[in-house]
Amino acid sequence: SSISSDSDIRFRYRKLLTSSTSGTMSKSPMEAEVVTGVGSWMVCSMGMMIFNKQAITVFPEECTLTILQMAFTVAAMLLFAFPSIHIGSMKDFLRWSCVAPFFTGMLLTSILALKNAPMTLVIVFRSLSPLASLAVERLYPDPLTITPGMLGSIALMVSGAVIYTSQLDKSSLVGIQWVILNMIFAVADRLLQRLMLSKDQNPVDISKTGCTVLNNAMGMVPLFFAAIFTGEAHKVPAAFAALDVVGMSYVGATCIVGLGISYTGIWAQSLISATSFLVLVNANKFFIIFIEAYLMKTKEITKVQIAGAAISILGGIAYGKARQFVEASQDEKKKLLDPPEAKATP
């Protein structure tokens, strides 16, 4: 009896150890992918905002600049990633086509915002986007539970943004309409991409490279007509002629970084929630404040603004921890509610 009991205990221990080890091994590649995907997006995001700010200054034709970025991305994907482009069905294509207008609007309004307003104004307004994202995310097939910790951390981020904004002079509020529009397009784009990319929502059967090509190929069409309608098309030859080597380098850099952000944005969005992605956007952009103030030296930042930025960053870190706790709790509940596997009969 005691021998049988000891054998049973040893068997259960080995089974627990095996399942724990396999679970750890299966989690490691996923964690590595999240770190790589999100990290790559953060680098591209910082580069995109900085180079766009410089490029729109030397080449002030926003529709054409966006078209150049999109055309470069499509060409690069077709040349170097064609075998990986996959679109499952016409239904998947039509579903994803809803994303393209918001993706295009996000890129165009971002350039317009940077053309007419400082980078810092764009950043602080983006800190409000998780509020709208969190509300709309409740309509998803499998939404996360909202906890006081999540709401408190977002409130901390908004408070930091308010403190930062309170120190801005009126001249910094020029172009605020483009900043608000950019925030709206960004929220809609991230929510739709999350819904159609995440395995736990309602995903489309389209590869990441396929999504990247569709976003950029379809986005060029309305921009082409917008350039004609606004009269920008007539100014393009003169704008190209006025570019020097440095200006061409900035435009080329935006195209290269645009390719990176188009792919890594979809990659990162498929790994984390839309609200987490937008919080990450906000925390990431405060690195750009440092770059703008201390490296580019195009913006002076007061001590109060530094405090506001620090509060927002801490809010972003707190939100990430709160979100991680909720996701882990819901995963455990799903495991408990799943029916047990059928046992083999001798």
PyMOL commands that set and color helices and strands:
alter all, ss='L'
color gray80, all
select helices_A, chain A and resi 2-58+62-80+82-84+90-96+99-116+119-126+129-139+148-165+170-173+176-197+208-229+232-234+236-241+245-269+274-295+303-337
alter helices_A, ss='H'
color red, helices_A
deselect
rebuild
show_as cartoon
